[in-house]
Amino acid sequence: MVSRVGEWTVFVTVASLLWWAVSLVTAVMFLALELLLSIRRPHFVDFGRVTVGA
């Protein structure tokens, strides 16, 4: 949880700098792409016919 807070703190800081230096649209696009790329998929372990979520 703490690493996610730190990660998002950096993202918001970068987005703020982009908004200040470039435009609001660029900052929103950056945050949207980071949100889409940060989605973590569950890992699955396959034991033949049985698939277990880990």
Backbone bond lengths (Angstrom), bond angles and torsions (degrees), N, CA, C in turn:
res aa  C-N    CA-C-N  psi(-1)  N-CA   C-N-CA  omega(-1)  CA-C   N-CA-C  phi
1 M - - - 1.452 - - 1.531 110.80 -
2 V 1.340 116.45 -41.65 1.455 120.12 -177.80 1.520 110.55 -65.11
3 S 1.351 116.76 -39.41 1.461 119.15 -179.55 1.532 110.89 -65.64
4 R 1.330 117.19 -33.21 1.465 120.44 178.09 1.528 110.29 -67.96
5 V 1.329 117.42 -37.59 1.469 121.07 178.90 1.520 109.52 -65.51
6 G 1.321 116.72 -44.48 1.461 120.64 178.20 1.519 111.90 -64.05
7 E 1.326 115.02 -40.13 1.464 120.47 178.57 1.524 110.47 -61.74
8 W 1.325 117.01 -46.26 1.459 120.03 -179.11 1.525 112.29 -71.83
9 T 1.321 117.27 -27.04 1.462 120.11 174.61 1.524 110.06 -63.69
10 V 1.325 115.97 -42.76 1.470 120.28 177.17 1.525 110.18 -64.77
11 F 1.325 117.63 -43.95 1.474 120.79 -179.56 1.521 111.38 -60.60
12 V 1.327 116.85 -43.83 1.469 120.47 -179.39 1.526 110.28 -67.50
13 T 1.325 117.17 -37.38 1.464 120.36 177.39 1.521 111.14 -63.77
14 V 1.332 116.27 -45.41 1.471 120.23 178.41 1.526 110.27 -63.94
15 A 1.330 116.77 -41.91 1.468 119.97 178.44 1.528 111.01 -62.98
16 S 1.323 117.28 -38.94 1.468 120.12 177.69 1.518 111.27 -63.45
17 L 1.326 116.23 -42.41 1.466 119.70 177.43 1.527 111.55 -65.20
18 L 1.335 116.77 -38.81 1.471 119.91 176.64 1.519 110.81 -63.85
19 W 1.337 116.85 -40.41 1.465 120.73 179.29 1.526 109.72 -63.57
20 W 1.323 116.48 -42.66 1.458 121.03 -179.20 1.529 111.52 -68.65
21 A 1.337 117.23 -42.37 1.462 121.16 -173.74 1.525 113.62 -87.43
22 V 1.331 117.89 -33.23 1.467 120.22 -173.94 1.522 110.40 -117.04
23 S 1.346 116.52 -81.75 1.467 119.47 -179.95 1.521 110.21 -166.06
24 L 1.314 115.15 164.74 1.460 121.00 177.37 1.525 110.90 -64.10
25 V 1.316 117.45 -38.04 1.466 121.55 -179.04 1.531 110.34 -61.28
26 T 1.323 116.74 -41.56 1.459 120.55 178.79 1.525 110.92 -63.58
27 A 1.325 117.26 -41.90 1.464 121.20 179.26 1.522 111.51 -64.35
28 V 1.317 117.03 -42.26 1.464 121.09 179.43 1.530 110.29 -66.82
29 M 1.320 117.58 -40.70 1.471 121.25 177.67 1.527 110.20 -62.67
30 F 1.325 117.87 -41.99 1.460 121.90 178.17 1.520 110.67 -59.76
31 L 1.338 116.94 -48.43 1.460 119.89 -179.31 1.530 111.69 -65.35
32 A 1.326 117.51 -38.77 1.461 120.54 179.13 1.527 110.87 -64.13
33 L 1.331 117.14 -43.62 1.460 119.99 178.85 1.525 111.42 -66.37
34 E 1.308 117.64 -39.68 1.468 120.14 177.75 1.525 110.60 -64.87
35 L 1.316 117.58 -37.96 1.460 120.48 177.68 1.515 110.64 -64.31
36 L 1.329 117.04 -43.90 1.462 120.20 179.55 1.526 111.98 -66.97
37 L 1.320 117.26 -37.47 1.464 120.46 -178.62 1.527 112.95 -78.63
38 S 1.325 117.78 -19.16 1.453 119.81 -177.07 1.528 113.38 -90.97
39 I 1.315 117.82 0.54 1.463 120.52 178.23 1.525 108.14 -67.50
40 R 1.307 115.47 122.37 1.456 120.18 -178.51 1.516 109.70 -96.74
41 R 1.314 114.84 129.00 1.461 119.86 178.67 1.522 108.78 -89.40
42 P 1.340 116.96 146.46 1.464 119.63 178.18 1.529 110.56 -66.83
43 H 1.322 116.13 148.05 1.450 121.37 177.88 1.520 108.63 -93.29
44 F 1.312 116.41 137.65 1.454 120.74 -179.85 1.515 110.24 -119.12
45 V 1.325 115.24 141.66 1.452 121.85 176.48 1.518 106.69 -110.19
46 D 1.313 116.62 125.37 1.459 121.35 -175.84 1.519 109.80 -104.72
47 F 1.331 116.80 118.49 1.450 123.11 175.69 1.533 108.19 -111.85
48 G 1.308 116.45 75.40 1.457 120.11 -179.53 1.507 110.62 69.53
49 R 1.320 117.32 -109.83 1.457 121.35 -178.11 1.530 112.58 -90.55
50 V 1.318 117.74 -8.98 1.458 121.06 -177.06 1.527 108.83 -106.08
51 T 1.319 116.51 125.55 1.449 121.31 177.24 1.530 108.14 -111.23
52 V 1.315 116.00 126.35 1.458 121.30 -176.24 1.511 109.02 -116.90
53 G 1.322 116.89 129.51 1.458 120.37 175.60 1.520 109.90 -76.03
54 A 1.322 116.33 131.15 1.473 119.77 -179.31 1.505 110.01 -117.86
